[in-house]
Amino acid sequence: MSATIQYSLNYQSRLCYYQLGDDLSALPAFATVLQGYSNAKIYRITATQSDGFSGSETPGEVDNTDFEAYVSLRDTDEHKPYAVLIPAPKMSMFDYIAQSGTYRIKKTVGDAIAVAYSTYSGHNLIFEHGWLRGSGP
């Protein structure tokens, strides 16, 4: 099964899909973790059942849902890759890499997302790497 988290910012909407674990009650907690890293408002989470979510938009350098944080995770048991996309990410989750002019997700942030997604999905996931996708804030 899969779950959908819907984001909204400045009248733009974005859907992100995630593999669903067995525990539907973990989905709101996972969405809460992702809300902490996005300027966009999470306004709906859906799985087998639908649930409203009370996230909120926040001002920030990235004010467009076309920009996203790409978080690469790996299942330590199956060695299968997973990805988490966070539209309109908060810039505080990144380190700026001057040599390449890119933004890399901080390890502490990636680890927190891996723990949250592990709890939600039932898989044993670790953070590998992540970055800002788009042309920057």
C-alpha positions as CSV (number, residue, x, y, z in Angstrom):
1,M,0.0,0.0,0.0
2,S,1.0,3.6,-0.3
3,A,0.3,6.9,1.3
4,T,0.0,10.4,-0.1
5,I,1.0,13.6,1.6
6,Q,-0.4,16.8,0.0
7,Y,1.5,20.1,0.4
8,S,0.3,23.6,-0.5
9,L,2.2,26.9,-0.7
10,N,1.3,30.2,-2.4
11,Y,-1.6,28.6,-4.2
12,Q,0.5,25.8,-5.5
13,S,-0.2,22.2,-4.6
14,R,2.1,19.2,-4.6
15,L,1.5,15.4,-4.0
16,C,4.2,13.2,-2.6
17,Y,3.9,9.4,-2.4
18,Y,5.4,7.1,0.2
19,Q,5.4,3.4,0.8
20,L,3.0,2.5,3.6
21,G,3.9,0.4,6.5
22,D,1.4,-1.7,8.6
23,D,0.8,1.0,11.2
24,L,-1.6,3.6,9.9
25,S,-1.3,5.5,13.2
26,A,2.3,6.3,12.4
27,L,1.4,8.3,9.3
28,P,0.5,11.6,11.1
29,A,3.7,11.4,13.1
30,F,5.7,11.0,9.9
31,A,3.9,13.9,8.3
32,T,4.6,16.0,11.4
33,V,8.3,15.3,11.0
34,L,8.2,16.3,7.3
35,Q,6.1,19.5,8.1
36,G,9.0,20.6,10.3
37,Y,11.3,20.7,7.3
38,S,8.9,22.3,4.7
39,N,7.6,25.9,4.3
40,A,4.6,24.4,2.5
41,K,1.5,23.5,4.5
42,I,0.6,19.8,4.7
43,Y,-3.1,19.9,4.3
44,R,-4.0,16.2,3.7
45,I,-2.5,12.8,4.3
46,T,-4.2,9.8,2.9
47,A,-3.7,6.0,3.0
48,T,-6.4,3.4,3.3
49,Q,-8.2,6.0,5.3
50,S,-8.2,9.8,4.8
51,D,-7.2,12.2,7.6
52,G,-7.0,16.0,7.6
53,F,-3.7,17.4,8.7
54,S,-3.2,20.7,10.4
55,G,0.1,21.8,9.1
56,S,0.7,25.5,8.2
57,E,2.7,27.5,5.7
58,T,5.7,29.3,7.0
59,P,7.7,32.1,5.4
60,G,11.1,31.2,4.1
61,E,13.7,31.5,1.4
62,V,12.1,28.8,-0.7
63,D,8.5,29.8,-1.5
64,N,7.8,27.5,-4.4
65,T,6.7,23.9,-4.2
66,D,8.7,23.2,-7.4
67,F,11.9,23.2,-5.2
68,E,12.3,20.1,-3.1
69,A,14.7,18.4,-0.6
70,Y,15.6,15.0,-2.0
71,V,16.5,12.6,0.9
72,S,18.1,9.3,-0.1
73,L,17.6,6.4,2.3
74,R,18.6,2.8,2.3
75,D,17.0,-0.3,3.8
76,T,19.8,-2.0,5.8
77,D,18.1,-5.4,5.6
78,E,17.1,-5.5,1.9
79,H,19.6,-2.9,0.6
80,K,16.7,-1.3,-1.2
81,P,16.8,2.4,-1.8
82,Y,14.0,4.8,-0.7
83,A,13.5,8.5,-1.3
84,V,11.7,11.2,0.6
85,L,10.8,14.4,-1.2
86,I,9.9,17.5,0.8
87,P,8.5,20.4,-1.3
88,A,9.5,24.0,-0.4
89,P,12.1,22.9,2.1
90,K,13.4,25.1,4.9
91,M,16.9,26.2,4.2
92,S,18.0,25.4,7.8
93,M,18.0,21.7,6.9
94,F,20.9,22.3,4.4
95,D,24.6,23.1,4.5
96,Y,25.8,25.2,1.6
97,I,28.7,23.6,-0.3
98,A,30.7,26.6,-1.8
99,Q,32.9,24.5,-4.1
100,S,29.9,23.1,-6.0
101,G,27.4,25.9,-5.3
102,T,24.9,23.3,-4.0
103,Y,22.9,22.6,-0.8
104,R,23.5,19.3,1.0
105,I,21.1,18.0,3.7
106,K,22.6,18.0,7.1
107,K,23.3,14.5,8.5
108,T,21.3,15.2,11.7
109,V,18.3,16.1,9.5
110,G,18.7,13.1,7.3
111,D,19.0,10.8,10.3
112,A,15.8,12.3,11.8
113,I,13.9,11.7,8.6
114,A,15.3,8.2,8.4
115,V,14.1,7.4,11.9
116,A,10.6,8.8,11.2
117,Y,10.2,7.0,7.9
118,S,11.5,3.7,9.5
119,T,8.9,4.0,12.2
120,Y,6.2,4.8,9.6
121,S,7.2,2.2,7.0
122,G,8.3,-0.7,9.3
123,H,11.7,-0.8,7.4
124,N,15.1,-0.3,8.9
125,L,16.3,2.8,7.0
126,I,19.4,4.8,7.2
127,F,20.2,8.2,5.7
128,E,22.7,8.1,2.8
129,H,22.6,11.7,1.3
130,G,20.4,14.4,0.2
131,W,20.3,17.8,-1.5
132,L,18.1,20.7,-2.7
133,R,16.7,20.1,-6.2
134,G,16.0,23.1,-8.3
135,S,18.0,26.2,-9.0
136,G,18.3,27.3,-5.4
137,P,16.5,29.8,-3.2
